[in-house]
Structure formats: structure tokens, C-alpha cells
């Protein structure tokens, strides 16, 4: 991993969603999951620059939060060589004219 700055291997993130099972009338709560990321793998070499693009709800912010160690992945592994600086504040790094609106 000498030349690798970041390695993402089979990373996934599932958020738990609690809901009432109104359809059956049982009133039993069931836990469901929302898969924000599924089986993401890539590698970034030292000196490379990457961009993460996609439509709303694609998991871009979730991936950045996992890389910045703000939230842990549900599955998979992340290897980071060096430091990660988080710029996950609202509006930082986003280009409104490129959002599609």
C-alpha cells in the first residue's frame, strides 16, 4: 500500500428504518434497512485527484462521511494512508450550477 493513499474494499452502508406494519393490522414494528451504499470498491494512488459525482440520493455524502470516519461502514473495509481532512459542511465543495437545478 506504499503508493496507495486510499483503498475502499466492498464498502456498504445500511441505515435502519423502523416502521409499523399497518398492512397486517398486527401493530408489530419491523426493522427495515435502507442501503445507502452497496459493494463500493476503488483505490486512489498518492498524488491522484478524484471527483465523486452522481444524482441526489446516490450516496456521495455517505461515502465521504465513511472516508472521513464520521460514520462507520456497515460492511467492507477502508485503508487510509495519511490524514483525511473533512470538509463536510453544507455548501463547501459543492457547485450549485452543476446540481441540475
Secondary structure as UniProt FT lines:
FT   STRAND          4..20
FT   TURN            22..25
FT   STRAND          29..45
FT   TURN            46..47
FT   TURN            56..57
FT   HELIX           60..67
FT   TURN            68..69
FT   STRAND          75..80
FT   TURN            90..93
FT   HELIX           96..98
//
